[in-house]
Amino acid sequence: MAKTKVAIVGSGNIGTDLMIKVMRLSDVLEMGAFVGIDPESDGLKRAERLGVPITAGGLDGLVAMLGFADIDIVFDATSAGAHKRHSEVLIAHGKRVVDLTPAAIGPYTIPPVNGDANLDAPNVNMVTCGGQATIPIVAAVNRVAKVHYGEIVASIASKSAGPGTRANIDEFTETTSAAIRDVGGAARGKAIIILNPAEPPLIMRDTVYCLCDDGDRDAIAKSVEDMVAEVQTYVPGYRLKQAVQFESIGGNAPLRIPEMGGSFTGLKVSVFLEVEGAAHYLPAYAGNLDIMTSAALRTAEKIALRMRQEMAA
């Protein structure tokens, strides 16, 4: 069966890495167009060398392209501010949208947690790189012991954070915090991002803290390990840095947690992660890009397969 044609809007780091993944890894998707606004960008030049149709005219340039009618799915790798108009225009033209910005217009989508739930939505939101790395862990804990508060800290190399990432820091924290609740299942959520300027650049590190009901610690650890293995099916560089950590909280002296609006008695679960990128475009330290583009690719492939099933029905 012919592959489903896709376009990528945004010729920066994320868009370029995603393009290379589509071309190298996917048996379901093929590049139909690569879109930017700077004709001198490395991404557009690379796409042209690879034989991908390009335009430096932004979204309007994409709509005007001869092959636009043949494109079924469009990835938006621009910014949260630009995505609102992009989504409206693309959906009006009957395109399915996979949003890699933290605009959060469509439903939050984390492949190993709710990857099949939103395949019919006109727009799906991939949350953030930090969300893709950590929300699976919150969900893994929550399916064994109710998580009342989840906090994540994502530390990424400064060199892997392009202009789009830097312009969307507020949206990153807000969107990730909301998805910790809505997808991860925590009653409350908090997200922190750190841009680490260290030289040489450090691989993405993520810390997940969950305050949950006391429960079977072996079952919680097994649930987390199973979730890590599932993420590794599409992000091989995703791994635990050490065994899952547990700490009893409260007892006769409950701990006051301001973020929870009161005191807490139960179990603190700490998970420490590392995400090494596949180095398809940027160096391996840019695991934040790799997990985002890999999750978007996995989601778009599932959408394409669902569209084929609907056409065959």
C-alpha positions in Angstrom: 0.0 0.0 0.0 1.2 3.5 -0.8 2.7 5.5 2.0 0.8 8.4 3.6 2.2 11.8 2.6 3.0 14.2 5.3 4.3 17.8 5.6 6.4 19.3 8.3 6.0 23.0 9.1 9.0 24.4 10.8 12.6 24.0 9.5 14.4 24.2 12.8 16.0 21.5 14.9 12.8 19.6 15.7 11.4 19.8 12.2 14.6 18.7 10.6 15.1 15.8 13.0 11.6 14.7 12.4 12.0 14.8 8.6 15.1 12.6 8.8 13.2 10.1 11.0 10.3 10.0 8.5 12.7 9.3 5.7 14.9 6.7 7.5 12.5 4.9 9.8 8.9 4.9 8.6 7.3 2.2 6.5 4.0 4.1 6.7 4.8 7.8 6.0 6.7 9.7 3.3 7.7 13.3 3.0 5.4 15.4 0.8 6.7 18.9 1.8 9.1 20.6 4.2 8.2 24.2 5.2 10.1 27.1 6.7 10.3 30.9 6.5 14.1 31.3 6.1 15.3 30.2 2.7 18.9 30.0 4.2 18.0 27.7 7.0 20.0 24.5 7.3 16.8 22.5 7.4 15.4 23.7 4.1 18.7 23.3 2.4 19.0 19.8 3.7 15.5 18.9 2.6 16.2 20.2 -0.9 19.4 18.1 -1.1 17.3 15.0 0.0 14.8 15.7 -2.8 11.9 16.8 -0.6 9.6 19.5 -2.0 10.3 22.7 0.0 8.9 26.2 0.5 10.2 29.2 2.4 6.7 30.7 2.3 5.5 29.4 5.6 2.0 27.9 5.9 0.7 30.0 3.0 3.5 28.6 0.9 2.5 25.1 1.8 -1.2 25.6 0.9 -0.1 27.0 -2.5 2.2 24.1 -3.3 1.1 21.8 -6.2 1.2 18.7 -4.1 -0.7 20.1 -1.1 -3.9 18.1 -2.0 -2.0 14.8 -1.7 -0.8 15.5 1.9 -2.9 13.9 4.6 -1.0 14.7 7.8 0.8 17.9 8.8 3.3 18.2 11.7 3.6 21.6 13.2 7.1 22.2 14.6 7.0 26.0 14.9 5.7 27.8 18.1 2.7 27.8 20.3 1.9 31.3 19.2 1.9 30.4 15.5 0.1 27.1 15.9 -3.5 28.5 16.5 -3.7 29.9 12.9 -1.8 26.9 11.5 -4.3 24.5 13.1 -7.4 26.4 11.9 -6.1 26.7 8.3 -5.0 23.0 8.0 -8.2 21.6 9.5 -10.2 23.8 7.2 -8.4 22.1 4.3 -9.1 18.6 5.7 -5.7 17.9 7.1 -4.9 16.0 10.2 -2.5 17.9 12.5 0.2 16.6 14.8 1.2 19.5 17.1 4.8 19.5 18.4 4.4 22.9 20.1 3.0 23.3 23.6 -0.1 25.2 22.2 -2.4 22.4 23.6 -5.2 22.9 21.2 -5.8 19.3 20.6 -5.9 16.5 23.2 -2.6 15.7 25.0 -1.1 12.5 23.5 1.6 10.3 25.1 2.1 7.1 23.0 2.5 4.5 25.7 -0.2 6.0 27.9 -3.1 7.1 25.7 -1.6 6.7 22.2 -4.7 5.1 20.8 -7.3 7.3 22.4 -7.0 10.4 20.1 -6.4 8.9 16.6 -9.6 10.4 15.3 -9.0 13.9 16.6 -8.3 16.5 13.9 -5.4 17.9 16.0 -3.3 16.0 18.6 -0.9 17.7 20.9 2.4 16.0 21.8 2.7 18.0 25.0 6.5 18.8 25.5 9.8 16.9 25.4 9.7 16.9 29.2 6.2 15.6 29.2 7.0 12.8 26.8 9.9 11.7 29.0 8.2 11.9 32.4 4.4 11.5 32.1 4.7 7.8 31.2 6.4 7.3 34.6 3.7 9.2 36.5 1.1 7.1 34.8 3.1 3.9 35.6 3.1 4.8 39.3 -0.6 5.9 39.2 -1.8 2.6 37.8 -0.5 0.9 41.0 -0.9 3.5 43.7 -3.0 6.7 43.3 -0.7 9.7 42.7 -1.8 12.8 44.6 1.1 15.0 43.4 3.5 14.6 40.5 6.5 16.9 40.0 9.0 16.6 37.1 12.3 18.3 36.4 13.6 18.2 32.9 17.3 19.2 32.4 18.4 19.6 28.8 21.6 20.9 27.2 21.3 24.6 26.4 22.6 23.9 22.9 19.7 21.6 22.2 17.2 24.4 23.0 16.5 26.4 19.8 14.6 29.7 19.5 11.2 27.9 19.5 11.9 26.1 22.8 13.2 29.3 24.5 10.2 31.3 23.3 7.9 28.7 24.8 9.2 28.2 28.3 6.0 29.4 30.0 3.9 27.2 27.7 6.2 24.3 28.5 5.6 24.5 32.2 1.9 25.1 31.9 1.2 22.4 29.3 3.4 19.8 31.0 1.8 20.5 34.4 -1.6 20.1 32.9 -0.7 16.8 31.1 0.8 15.4 34.3 -2.8 15.6 35.6 -4.8 14.9 32.5 -2.7 12.0 31.1 -0.5 10.9 34.0 -3.4 10.7 36.4 -1.9 12.8 39.2 -4.3 15.0 41.2 -1.9 17.9 41.0 1.2 18.4 38.8 4.2 20.7 38.5 6.9 20.9 35.8 10.3 22.6 35.8 12.7 22.9 32.9 16.4 23.6 33.2 18.6 24.7 30.3 22.1 23.4 31.3 25.0 25.4 29.7 27.6 22.8 30.6 30.4 22.1 28.2 30.6 19.5 26.8 26.7 19.4 26.6 25.0 16.9 28.9 22.5 14.3 27.9 18.9 15.0 28.8 18.1 14.1 32.4 14.7 13.9 34.0 13.6 13.5 37.6 10.1 12.4 38.5 8.7 12.7 42.0 5.4 11.2 42.9 3.5 11.5 46.2 1.1 8.6 46.2 -0.8 6.2 48.4 1.3 3.6 50.2 1.3 0.5 48.1 3.2 -2.5 46.9 6.7 -1.2 46.2 7.7 -4.1 44.1 4.6 -3.7 42.0 5.3 0.0 41.5 8.9 -0.6 40.5 7.8 -3.3 38.1 5.2 -1.0 36.6 7.8 1.7 36.0 10.3 -0.8 34.5 7.6 -2.1 32.1 6.8 1.5 31.1 10.5 2.3 30.4 10.7 -0.8 28.2 7.6 0.3 26.3 9.1 3.8 25.6 12.3 2.1 24.5 10.5 0.5 21.6 10.5 3.9 19.9 13.2 5.8 21.9 16.1 3.3 22.4 18.1 5.8 24.4 15.5 6.1 27.1 16.6 4.5 30.3 16.5 4.4 34.1 19.6 5.8 35.7 19.1 3.8 38.9 16.6 1.7 40.7 13.3 3.3 41.6 13.6 5.0 45.0 10.9 4.9 47.8 10.5 6.9 51.0 7.7 6.7 53.5 6.2 10.2 54.3 4.2 11.3 57.3 3.2 8.7 59.9 2.8 10.5 63.2 4.2 13.7 61.6 2.5 14.3 58.2 4.5 16.4 55.7 3.0 19.7 54.7 3.1 20.1 50.9 2.2 23.7 49.8 1.5 22.5 46.3 -1.1 20.1 47.6 -2.7 22.7 49.9 -2.2 20.6 53.0 -0.4 17.7 54.6 0.5 14.4 53.0 0.9 10.9 54.4 1.9 8.1 52.1 4.8 7.2 49.8 7.3 9.3 47.9 8.5 7.6 44.6 11.5 9.0 42.9 12.6 8.0 39.4 15.7 9.2 37.6 15.9 9.0 33.8 18.3 9.7 31.0 17.3 10.2 27.4 20.1 9.8 24.8 19.2 10.8 21.3 19.6 8.7 18.1 21.7 11.5 16.6 19.7 11.5 13.3 20.3 15.3 13.0 21.7 16.7 16.2 24.2 15.0 18.6 23.2 12.3 21.0 22.9 14.7 23.9 19.7 16.2 22.4 17.5 13.5 23.7 14.8 16.1 24.3 14.4 16.4 20.5 14.6 12.7 19.9 11.9 11.7 22.3 9.6 14.5 21.0 10.0 13.7 17.3 9.9 9.9 17.9 6.6 10.3 19.8 5.2 12.4 17.0 6.3 9.9 14.4 4.8 7.0 16.3 1.5 8.9 16.7 1.3 10.0 13.0 1.9 6.4 11.9 -1.0 5.2 14.0 -3.2 8.0 12.6 -2.2 7.0 9.1 -3.0 3.3 9.7 -6.4 4.3 11.2 -7.2 6.4 8.1 -6.4 3.4 5.9 -8.7 1.2 8.0 -11.5 3.8 7.6 -11.0 4.0 3.9 -11.1 0.2 3.5 -14.2 -0.2 5.6 
